[in-house]
Amino acid sequence: MAETILSAPGWVRVGITAPSPHLPIDAAHELARVIFLAIEGRGVGAPAADEPALPL
């Protein structure tokens, strides 16, 4: 779980502690999405169906 949280986008990790009323909520939703994708085994960077995969 810790690895998944650390692999979330940087704005999420920073935004979760932001003093504004809406940014922590948006960040929490994105963090939940990242965790959900990791549990499903799709990984954080699950590409959209119309995005071609780039070879590394």
HELIX and SHEET records of a PDB file:
HELIX    1   1 ALA A    2  LEU A    6  1                                   5    
HELIX    2   2 GLY A   10  GLY A   15  1                                   6    
HELIX    3   3 LEU A   23  GLU A   40  1                                  18    
END                                                                             
